Amino acid sequence: TNNYGPRQYPEKLIPKCIDSISSGKKIPLHGDGSYVRDWIHVRDNVDGIWYVIEYGENRNVYNISGDNPLSNIEVVKKVCSWFGIEDYESHVEFVEN
């Protein structure tokens, strides 16, 4: 699961998209954008950790997931839509892995 939220490292996908759009640059997208990641907001992840601390049992394994799988290109489309950009393709530069 990939965390996203405030103070995320600027080289990560969502902050990189926002920075690229804001500065008029193309969004660098590795590969063809088909890689899928599960996304969770950092606050939701922390809530999950606190829940396990409060109610979990010792020596058990807990997986916290956002249950929100999106390909990288889907994330780019969403971020572009936040900026009112419908033609996301013109804002993407595909780069090698």
Number of C-alpha atoms within 10 A of each C-alpha: 16 15 16 19 12 9 7 14 12 12 10 12 20 19 18 19 26 18 16 16 18 10 9 10 13 18 23 18 20 16 13 14 17 13 12 14 15 14 19 19 15 16 13 15 19 12 12 17 16 12 11 17 11 9 9 13 10 8 6 7 8 11 8 14 17 16 11 12 16 15 16 20 19 15 19 25 19 17 19 20 13 11 11 10 15 12 11 17 15 10 18 20 14 14 12 8 7
